[in-house]
Amino acid sequence: MKIGLLNCGGTITESYQLDGTIKRLLARDLIALSGQADWIGHDIDPVDSCDLTFASLCRARDVIRQDRESDAFVMCCGTDAMEDVAYVAALLFDRDRPVVLTGAAIPGGNANADGPRNLADSANLARAMPQGASALVAFAGRIFDPVSIVKVWPQAIQPFGPDTAIRGSIEANIVTLAGSGIVDESYAELDVSDLGARVAIVTETFGLLVGFPDIARLDGIVVAGKGAGGFSAQSERLLSEAAGHIPVVLSTRCAHGFRVNPAVTKYAYDRAHNLGLTTAGYDGLNASKARIRLIAELGRANRSEKAGR
């Protein structure tokens, strides 16, 4: 199986110089470090993951579509935004060939760098993935679901969790994969021009939401509620008024998103419906991923509206 390497930067590409500057490794350098001579390298956006955008991921998708020689793809990026990048890849990328995301905790230019091992593990996972699977993450011997993965440690060899996001392991080149790894939703038809919706995330601590954005400047809002989506009675009017003009999605500031027991729903869930807030399709998504999905949904709706004119 021939592997295409998509270089989107991150720690795995960092090589610290004697003068303190950082030189970014290119795809060919990563391939050389990993010893995978038959890989095909593509430099997309070799930057810090916080600088990646929808445009970056759409460029990566374009490269995948143009590269008909590779049977699967490994994408490297920084761990700080990998949970968001993985979810965007699961939504936007075609599923005709496997895609695995990985990175590193130790800069790629270090002698003890973990990047080469992660790249090799990712290739092994790509070979084992079922047809039609969504993008997965391989890191430090573990396989993660793009919907549930969260960075739980700022600096660690294995920074990701929770346990419920783990979909398998890679030990001694042996891949153990649980589940199909398929995300139900696909927005692969969207272009970067469809992904410009202005969606804000709002949250509260004690009492009324302060600094609530001007809804005239927004296309949607995600509420990062407390725990199972809780918000104060003081914020009800603001949220209800906003929901009368733009989509307002109820999410949570809990890193793993929230799931609702349909037999005994939490009070905030039912109250949100009475106020006109949206919950359907957002269970299990934290506020950041809920924002990504809402942008995609708005993009699809806008695209359909244009087609119908």
N, C-alpha and C positions, 0 to 999 in steps of 0.2 A: 504493500500500500504506500503510495507516494503522499507525503504530507506537505501542505502549504503552511508556512509560518507567517502569521500576521503580526507585525511589530507595532504595538500601540504604546510602547514606552513602559514606564514604571521602574521600580527598584532593580528589576532584573536587567535593565539596560544601563544602569549607572556604573561608571568607572571613575572613581575619585582620583584626581591627579595630585602630584606633589604640591602644587600651588593652591590646592583646596578647591579648584574648579571641578565640575563634573563633565565628563565626556560621555555622550550617549552612544551605546553600542547599537549598531545597525543589525538588521536581520541576518546578514551574512556572518557577522561576528557571533551572534547567538548560536547560529547553526554550527559554527566552528567550535565553540565552547562545548556544545552538547555532543559533538562527535557524530552528528546526523548528516553525513555528507550528501545524501540524496534528497534532502529537503529543498523546497522552493521558497525563497525568501521574498517577503513583500513588506516594505516600510510604509506604514499608514500614517500614524501620528506618533512618533517616538517622543512622548512628552510625559509629564507628571499626570497621573490619572485624573486629578482634579481639573485638568484643562481639556479633557476629552468631552466631546459634544455629540449630539445626534448626527451632525455632519460627519464626524469621525467614524461613527458606526455605519453610516450609509456608504462612506467611501470603502470601508472594509467589506461591506456586502457587495459593492460593485466589483472589487478585486476578486472576491470569491466567485462571482458569476462569470467573470472573464477568464479565470484560471480553470480551464477544463482538463488540465493535466493532473491536478491534485485530486486524490480520492477522499481526503479529509483535511481539516484545518486545525491548527493550534494557534490561539491568539494569546499573546502576552500583554499584560497591562499592569498598572499599579494596584496594590491591594486596597488602598484607601477608597477607591470607587468601584472595585471589582464587583461588588454585589449589585450595583446599579448597571454596570456595563453588561454583566451576565444576563440580567433580566431584559435589558434592551435587545441583546443578541437573541434571546429566546423568542422575543416578540417579532423582531424585524427580519431575522435571517431566514433564508429558505432552508428547508429541511431535507434536501436531496442528498446532502453529504454531512457527516458528523463535524461538529465544531466543539472544541474544548478550550476553556480559558484557564490560564495559569499565570504565575508571576514568581516573585521571590521575596523573601524577608531580608536577605543579605545581598548587597550590591553585586551585580554580575561580574564586576572587575575583581572581586576578592577571590583569593585562592580557595576559600572554603564556601564559596557561593552555593546556594541551594537551587538556583535556577536550572542548571543542567539536568539535575535529577527530576525536577518538576516537569521540564520539557519532555524528557523520556517517558515519564509516567503518563503525561497527557497523550502522547502518541499511542501508547499501549491502550489507554481508555478509548481513544478514537477508533481503534481497530475492533474494540469489543462492543461498541454502541449499536443498538438496533436501528434498523431502517426507520427514518422519519423522526428520530429523537430530537428534542430541543437541545440547545447548547447546555453543556454541563461545565462545572469547575473542578479541576484536579489540583490539589495543593497539599504538600507534605504527606502524601500517602492516603489522603481522603478524597472522596468524590462528593460534591455538593450540588443540590438542587438550586437553580437560579432564582426560584421564587422565594425560598426560605432562607438562603444563605445571608449571614450578617457578619460583619467584622466586629468581633467582640473584644479583641485585644489590639491596642494601637501598634504595639511592637512585639511580635512573637513569631517563631518559626511556623506555628500553626495558629494564625490569627482568627480563624473563622469558626462559626457555630451557627445555630445550636445543634445538639445531637439529632434533633428531628429533621435537620436539613441534610444530614449525611445519607448519601445514596449508595455507598459502597466504599471499597478500599483498594489500594494498589500496593501490594507487598511483594518484593522480589520479582517484579515484573508481572505478577499474577493479578489480574483484574477480577474483583468480585463486585458485580453490579446488581443492585436491588431495584426493581421497578423499571418502567419503560423510559423514564426521563422525558416524558412528553408534556409540554405546557399546552393547555387547551386552546388558548387564544393565539392567533397569528395575524400580524399586521404587515406581512412581507410585501404587500402591494404599495405601501406608503413610501413616498420619497421624502427627502429632507425638507422640501417645500411644504409638506403636509404637517410637519412637526414643530411648527412655530407657535403653538398656543401658549398664551401667557397664563400659567397656573401657579398660584402661590400656596405655600404651606403656612397655616396659622396654628398657634397653640396658646394655651393659657396655663398659668400656675394656680394662683389663688385669685378667684373672682373674675371680673369682666375681662374679655379680650382687649388688650391695649394695643394701639397702633394698627387697628384693623385696616387692611388695604382698601383703596378706592376701587370698587367693583367695576366702575366705568373703564378702568384701565386693564381689566382682567378678563380672561375667558373661562376661568374655573378656579375653584378653591379646594384644597384638601385640608380638613381639620385633623390635626394630630391630637386627638383627645387623650384623656387620662385612661390608662388601663384598657378596659373593654370599650373604649370610645367615649368615656365620660366627659361631659362639659357642664359648666355651671348654668344655673337658671338665668344668671345675669347676662349670659351670652346668647340666649335663645333668640332675642329680637334681632340682633345683628345677623345671626346665621339664617334665620327665616327670611329676612328681607333680601339677603344675598341670594338665597336659593330661588327666589322669585325671578331672578334675572339671569343667573349663570349657574352651571352645575356646581354643587357643593357636596363633596364626598366626605363621608365620615371614615376616618382611619384612627390610628393610635400612635402615641409617641413611644409605645413599646416596640423594641427593635424587630420583633418577629411578627408583627401584625396581630390581628385578633381573629378568632373564629367564634362563631355563635352557635350555641345549642338551640336548635329550632324549637325544642319542646319548652325550654325555659330561657327566653331571650333576656339579656340584660336590659335594664330600664333605659339606658342611653340609646340602645339600638331602636327600640320602638318609638322613643321620643323623637329621634332623628327623622323617622319616616313622617311623623305628624308635622314636623317642621319643613318637610320637603327636601331633606338631605338624601343623598344617594348612598346605598350600601351594597347593592347587588353587584356581584363580581369582584368585590374588593376584600373579601374575607382572606386572611392570611397575608395581606400586603401591608407592610409598614408605610408610613407617610411618604417616604421617598419613592418607593415603588408604586404606590397609589398615584402619585403625581405623574410618573412615567406612563402608566396605563391611561390616565385621563387625557394626557396630551395625545396619545395614540388614538383614543376613542374620538376625541374632538377632530383630529386630523382625518379620520375615516368619514365622519359625518360631514365635514366640510367638503371632502372630495366627492362624496355622493351628491351633495347639494349642487356642486358645480356641474357634475355630469348630467343632472336632471334639468338643467336650464336650457 
